[in-house]
Amino acid sequence: MFPAFTLRYARLPEHFFVRFDPVPVPAPRLVAFNRPLAEELGFDLMRLDEARLAEWFSGNAVPQGAEPVAQAYAGHQFGHFNPRLGDGRAVLLGEVTDREGRLRDIQLKGAGMTPFSRGADGRAPLGPVLREYLVSEAMHRLGVPTTRALAAVTSGERVFRRVPEPGAVLTRVAASHLRVGTFQYFAARDDREAVRTLADMAIERHYSALTPELTPELAKGERYLALLEAVSQRQAALVAKWMGLGFIHGVMNTDNCTISGETIDYGPCAFMEAYSPTMVFSSIDEQGRYAYQNQPWLAQWNLARLAETLIPLLHDDQERAVELATEVIKRYESLYEAQWLKTMREKLALKREEEGDRELAEAFLEILAAGRADFTLGFRRLSEAVEADASGLAELFENDRALQEWLPRWRERLAREDVPGEAISARMRAVNPLYIPRNHQVERVIAAAAEHDDFTPFEALRQVLAEPFTEQPGHEAYAQPAPPTERVFRTFCGT
């Protein structure tokens, strides 16, 4: 049985959404179901069958207690503001309280043409659904705050993008779907009370238990300023984790920037192989706006857009409100820098903090870039070179001279940790993954599913990615970069 719904968002005033029932599909078939997540959410797994799950997760049957809505939001897309975006192919069924007492959204993505579709078909191709399922669950296992994938259902119909593809529906789970763009939608309409309602909801859902400063007794302006600060802290921590994994989001528009601090929207995302700070994968990012190295500062730009929506709530004097918000946005830089350095210290097994740690980390990244070495394997194999043998690491580099000069500096620094070498290696293996969703492997499983209706490769990759830090004998190929004939340089959005 489906867990009981609460309808927090659907009980807001109706200009926050449009009531919309999913459009039925002709032949739903369950192709992936996340049983551990379902149990976490409170599903009665003993009473479920695949046919019923396919009906629910395709939208053909609305679960009891749900009131589906398409949420309204706006957004800056590649720097250009669109005042009316909204859920063009998604519906929020409602919220459930999981077994740990957390409120979680359940949303169907690919549920049909909504009033926000702007002429699009409202559907999702199978490929992007499988990509989001794999990558979002991998990110969760890698310790990155993220939306989750509960189920994937094929629809029995074709959708047309670059070529005709099988259609599918993804069931997405999120702490909430509140975005910077949600606030922008109402700020653009000068609806101050709606912005206040969203801010209060964000505090209740995401920050009240963690941040005592956001208590209702706090003066209103200080309360909303503290919210902006809390969101900034989470975004800084989130993007630092992306950077530590070589992850490139690809569409860091304000409608894809969550108030909760979760990663959302896995359209043209990718993990780097050969390290390059300027790397771009998204086919629609023609100017490189969302390149790997730009992600920290685009997050700050998005936060500035959130700050603009909160100005009327921060102080009666607009000039003073702008000053207060600007101070928070400027502090993001130091928040991010601290989080990035924390991430790099962990990856290099530097538990103590020393002044030269930043330079040491930056030097290793420069060596990776100059040697065209694989980012993920570069850090992973570094764990094998703590004391002497660096041959496995060196073979990743086109030229390893700079690496050989850097290694003694790192080992000298490790010596001051006063920890045995094997313990240091184990510490590094616990934070530097061996397995990531490599682009060519994701494309392989998509091709097998879309062209041959074969989901065996998808399931095999999913199982490997469930244990990203643990060496899995027999699965060595999953840790390898793409051969030259399979390198992926462009990824595409599912719309």
VOSELUM-49508 format. One line per 3 residues: number of its first residue (from 0); their letters; for each residue x, y, z of C-alpha. Coordinates in steps of 0.02 Angstrom, whole numbers, plus 50000, padded with zeros to 5 digits. Example, Ala and Ser with C-alpha at 12.3 -4.5 7.8 and 13.67 -1.06 7.14 Angstrom:
2
0> as> 50615 49775 50390; 50684 49947 50357
REM end
This chain:
495
0> mfp> 50000 50000 50000; 50050 50181 49971; 50098 50275 50130
3> aft> 49976 50409 50188; 49990 50576 50101; 49997 50747 50179
6> lry> 49953 50886 50061; 50054 51036 50121; 50084 51108 49949
9> arl> 49912 51068 49881; 49835 51163 50028; 49923 51324 49981
12> peh> 49822 51455 49886; 49785 51393 49711; 49896 51519 49622
15> ffv> 50044 51416 49685; 50000 51273 49566; 49877 51202 49442
18> rfd> 49778 51048 49487; 49820 50918 49357; 49793 50731 49345
21> pvp> 49928 50631 49255; 49886 50587 49075; 49865 50396 49060
24> vpa> 49987 50295 48956; 49937 50146 48848; 50044 50004 48919
27> prl> 50138 50042 49081; 50273 49920 49133; 50381 49932 49288
30> vaf> 50565 49919 49239; 50649 49981 49399; 50590 49993 49579
33> nrp> 50694 50054 49725; 50638 49938 49863; 50754 50007 50000
36> lae> 50691 50183 49966; 50510 50122 49962; 50533 50041 50132
39> elg> 50612 50201 50197; 50459 50297 50138; 50339 50180 50227
42> fdl> 50273 50072 50085; 50200 49904 50136; 50310 49798 50025
45> mrl> 50220 49637 50066; 50061 49700 49985; 50134 49768 49824
48> dea> 50133 49689 49652; 50214 49747 49491; 50051 49780 49400
51> rla> 49988 49896 49538; 50157 49983 49548; 50157 50010 49360
54> ewf> 49984 50090 49370; 50035 50206 49512; 50204 50256 49445
57> sgn> 50143 50287 49268; 50003 50399 49329; 49868 50283 49263
60> avp> 49801 50264 49440; 49812 50404 49568; 49850 50333 49741
63> qga> 49719 50358 49874; 49743 50522 49964; 49847 50604 49828
66> epv> 49795 50769 49747; 49911 50792 49597; 49968 50968 49559
69> aqa> 50088 51049 49436; 50191 51177 49531; 50217 51355 49471
72> yag> 50392 51427 49462; 50499 51544 49357; 50685 51541 49323
75> hqf> 50841 51613 49247; 50890 51493 49108; 51070 51520 49054
78> ghf> 51057 51695 49127; 50893 51743 49042; 50739 51764 49151
81> npr> 50579 51673 49107; 50439 51729 49224; 50330 51575 49195
84> lgd> 50404 51400 49184; 50320 51278 49303; 50304 51090 49296
87> gra> 50287 51060 49111; 50290 50871 49123; 50285 50832 49309
90> vll> 50153 50819 49443; 50173 50819 49630; 50064 50681 49704
93> gev> 50090 50747 49880; 50205 50726 50028; 50231 50576 50140
96> tdr> 50316 50563 50309; 50454 50433 50301; 50504 50314 50440
99> egr> 50625 50442 50512; 50491 50576 50521; 50552 50675 50370
102> lrd> 50428 50750 50248; 50465 50691 50069; 50386 50744 49904
105> iql> 50333 50609 49781; 50327 50672 49602; 50295 50590 49433
108> kga> 50408 50656 49295; 50346 50629 49117; 50163 50629 49169
111> gmt> 50093 50721 49019; 50059 50896 48951; 50017 51018 49091
114> pfs> 49962 51200 49079; 50148 51244 49100; 50208 51137 48953
117> rga> 50222 51282 48831; 50179 51172 48683; 50292 51026 48731
120> dgr> 50224 50848 48744; 50245 50830 48932; 50327 50661 48913
123> apl> 50498 50589 48953; 50605 50475 48844; 50668 50315 48924
126> gpv> 50851 50366 48909; 50844 50521 49021; 50734 50427 49145
129> lre> 50863 50288 49162; 51004 50418 49171; 50919 50511 49314
132> ylv> 50881 50348 49404; 51062 50290 49394; 51148 50455 49428
135> sea> 51036 50516 49568; 51050 50351 49660; 51238 50349 49632
138> mhr> 51250 50525 49702; 51155 50469 49856; 51277 50325 49881
141> lgv> 51421 50446 49857; 51356 50550 50002; 51289 50696 49899
144> ptt> 51122 50775 49947; 51006 50734 49803; 50832 50694 49745
147> ral> 50804 50507 49736; 50730 50387 49609; 50590 50275 49671
150> aav> 50533 50194 49509; 50544 50194 49320; 50399 50138 49210
153> tsg> 50396 50121 49021; 50239 50193 48944; 50211 50087 48788
156> erv> 50219 50240 48675; 50354 50331 48578; 50412 50507 48613
159> frr> 50504 50614 48487; 50665 50708 48526; 50814 50692 48411
162> vpe> 50743 50523 48359; 50588 50424 48412; 50620 50342 48581
165> pga> 50522 50234 48702; 50427 50339 48829; 50444 50322 49016
168> vlt> 50394 50400 49182; 50512 50427 49329; 50451 50436 49508
171> rva> 50560 50562 49598; 50574 50586 49786; 50636 50750 49858
174> ash> 50646 50840 50024; 50541 50967 49929; 50531 51043 49756
177> lrv> 50548 51222 49820; 50672 51310 49706; 50748 51482 49689
180> gtf> 50635 51493 49536; 50480 51463 49646; 50522 51620 49743
183> qyf> 50558 51714 49581; 50388 51670 49510; 50298 51765 49647
186> aar> 50426 51904 49667; 50406 51943 49481; 50221 51969 49516
189> ddr> 50258 52078 49668; 50166 51952 49777; 50255 51983 49941
192> eav> 50139 51873 50043; 50168 51725 49929; 50356 51746 49949
195> rtl> 50332 51753 50138; 50226 51595 50131; 50363 51505 50034
198> adm> 50497 51566 50154; 50398 51505 50305; 50369 51337 50220
201> aie> 50555 51321 50180; 50601 51357 50361; 50473 51233 50427
204> rhy> 50524 51094 50308; 50712 51115 50296; 50788 51224 50431
207> sal> 50686 51238 50591; 50758 51082 50673; 50936 51116 50617
210> tpe> 50949 51303 50642; 50887 51371 50809; 50910 51548 50743
213> ltp> 50754 51523 50635; 50630 51510 50778; 50461 51597 50754
216> ela> 50503 51716 50897; 50644 51793 50795; 50608 51963 50720
219> kge> 50539 51933 50545; 50679 52019 50451; 50813 51925 50546
222> ryl> 50718 51762 50521; 50719 51777 50332; 50898 51839 50328
225> all> 50946 51685 50428; 50853 51579 50300; 50957 51655 50160
228> eav> 51115 51619 50260; 51062 51439 50291; 51023 51409 50107
231> sqr> 51193 51483 50062; 51280 51364 50181; 51195 51213 50105
234> qaa> 51231 51267 49926; 51414 51295 49969; 51427 51121 50045
237> lva> 51333 51042 49899; 51438 51118 49761; 51599 51076 49855
240> kwm> 51544 50894 49851; 51511 50906 49664; 51683 50977 49636
243> glg> 51763 50840 49740; 51685 50708 49627; 51717 50791 49459
246> fih> 51528 50808 49435; 51461 50934 49310; 51278 50976 49331
249> gvm> 51254 51054 49160; 51096 51157 49192; 51122 51262 49348
252> ntd> 50974 51373 49309; 50882 51451 49456; 50737 51332 49431
255> nct> 50862 51190 49463; 50930 51266 49624; 50837 51191 49772
258> isg> 50805 51280 49937; 50837 51115 50027; 51015 51101 49960
261> eti> 50982 50942 49860; 51046 50910 49684; 50900 50910 49562
264> dyg> 50881 50880 49375; 51002 50757 49297; 50973 50802 49114
267> pca> 51140 50843 49031; 51246 50804 49184; 51410 50708 49176
270> fme> 51562 50653 49275; 51729 50707 49206; 51857 50577 49157
273> ays> 52017 50669 49103; 52025 50815 49222; 51994 50985 49143
276> ptm> 51926 51135 49241; 51844 51206 49084; 51751 51046 49041
279> vfs> 51573 51065 48975; 51460 50921 48923; 51287 50996 48902
282> sid> 51237 51013 48719; 51138 51171 48759; 51277 51259 48856
285> eqg> 51356 51335 48702; 51449 51472 48797; 51516 51362 48936
288> rya> 51418 51454 49069; 51402 51298 49177; 51578 51228 49151
291> yqn> 51651 51130 49295; 51757 51275 49361; 51610 51397 49354
294> qpw> 51492 51296 49463; 51539 51374 49632; 51512 51550 49568
297> laq> 51352 51509 49474; 51283 51443 49637; 51324 51613 49713
300> wnl> 51238 51698 49566; 51083 51593 49596; 51085 51637 49780
303> arl> 51091 51821 49735; 50931 51795 49636; 50851 51716 49790
306> aet> 50910 51863 49894; 50824 51983 49774; 50657 51898 49805
309> lip> 50677 51914 49995; 50723 52099 49997; 50546 52158 50046
312> llh> 50549 52037 50195; 50720 52084 50263; 50695 52264 50316
315> ddq> 50570 52406 50295; 50711 52513 50226; 50749 52440 50054
318> era> 50926 52508 50050; 50965 52426 50217; 50883 52264 50158
321> vel> 50997 52262 50005; 51150 52290 50115; 51102 52145 50229
324> ate> 51070 52027 50084; 51231 52078 49998; 51332 52038 50153
327> vik> 51260 51861 50155; 51295 51833 49970; 51474 51894 49991
330> rye> 51499 51775 50137; 51458 51630 50021; 51634 51643 49950
333> sly> 51716 51604 50116; 51586 51469 50153; 51623 51384 49988
336> eaq> 51811 51400 50004; 51805 51319 50176; 51696 51177 50112
339> wlk> 51806 51148 49960; 51963 51141 50065; 51877 51022 50186
342> tmr> 51833 50909 50039; 52009 50913 49969; 52087 50878 50138
345> ekl> 51976 50724 50155; 52023 50664 49980; 52209 50684 50020
348> alk> 52193 50608 50196; 52241 50770 50283; 52147 50765 50447
351> ree> 52250 50901 50529; 52238 51076 50458; 52398 51160 50398
354> egd> 52425 51320 50302; 52500 51239 50148; 52358 51115 50120
357> rel> 52269 51221 49990; 52426 51240 49886; 52460 51053 49898
360> aea> 52284 51010 49837; 52287 51138 49697; 52456 51073 49640
363> fle> 52387 50896 49625; 52239 50958 49523; 52358 51052 49408
366> ila> 52460 50893 49385; 52302 50794 49343; 52255 50925 49213
369> agr> 52428 50933 49135; 52440 50744 49128; 52263 50721 49060
372> adf> 52237 50596 49201; 52069 50524 49251; 51999 50626 49396
375> tlg> 51915 50482 49489; 52055 50355 49468; 52186 50487 49502
378> frr> 52125 50511 49680; 52082 50328 49704; 52253 50263 49652
381> lse> 52337 50397 49755; 52280 50294 49904; 52396 50155 49840
384> ave> 52546 50274 49835; 52549 50327 50017; 52717 50248 50055
387> ada> 52807 50193 49898; 52731 50111 49744; 52648 50239 49631
390> sgl> 52655 50138 49470; 52467 50115 49459; 52442 50302 49480
393> ael> 52581 50351 49361; 52509 50249 49217; 52358 50366 49213
396> fen> 52468 50511 49158; 52529 50555 48985; 52683 50626 49072
399> dra> 52712 50589 49257; 52865 50696 49291; 52768 50829 49388
402> lqe> 52679 50691 49485; 52844 50614 49539; 52901 50784 49601
405> wlp> 52739 50812 49698; 52727 50642 49785; 52870 50672 49909
408> rwr> 52789 50836 49964; 52625 50745 49998; 52708 50601 50089
411> erl> 52805 50723 50196; 52640 50808 50240; 52560 50639 50279
414> are> 52702 50598 50398; 52644 50738 50510; 52474 50654 50526
417> dvp> 52561 50523 50632; 52447 50385 50564; 52503 50217 50492
420> gea> 52508 50208 50302; 52373 50074 50288; 52255 50178 50395
423> isa> 52285 50327 50281; 52250 50221 50127; 52089 50156 50205
426> rmr> 52036 50334 50247; 52063 50385 50066; 51970 50235 49995
429> avn> 51820 50282 50103; 51802 50452 50019; 51875 50427 49845
432> ply> 51758 50316 49743; 51814 50180 49626; 51649 50175 49531
435> ipr> 51552 50323 49462; 51417 50331 49326; 51538 50348 49181
438> nhq> 51455 50425 49029; 51493 50285 48908; 51428 50154 49028
441> ver> 51266 50250 49054; 51247 50266 48865; 51275 50078 48846
444> via> 51135 50032 48966; 51018 50160 48888; 51051 50089 48715
447> aaa> 51020 49911 48774; 50855 49962 48855; 50792 50079 48719
450> ehd> 50845 49978 48568; 50831 49799 48630; 50716 49810 48782
453> dft> 50859 49734 48882; 50871 49802 49059; 51002 49678 49119
456> pfe> 51148 49800 49089; 51051 49936 49182; 51027 49825 49332
459> alr> 51209 49769 49331; 51272 49948 49328; 51147 49999 49462
462> qvl> 51212 49864 49578; 51394 49913 49552; 51356 50097 49585
465> aep> 51269 50050 49748; 51442 50017 49824; 51552 50152 49746
468> fte> 51694 50145 49873; 51712 49955 49883; 51819 49858 49760
471> qpg> 51708 49728 49676; 51805 49582 49599; 51747 49542 49424
474> hea> 51685 49719 49395; 51851 49801 49351; 51782 49863 49184
477> yaq> 51658 49976 49274; 51803 50075 49348; 51888 50109 49182
480> pap> 51876 50268 49077; 51795 50258 48907; 51896 50185 48764
483> pte> 51929 50314 48627; 51785 50249 48519; 51657 50272 48660
486> rvf> 51705 50440 48734; 51554 50550 48766; 51579 50737 48739
489> rtf> 51398 50795 48734; 51249 50753 48843; 51069 50801 48809
492> cgt> 50920 50863 48907; 50765 50752 48908; 50654 50893 48846
REM end
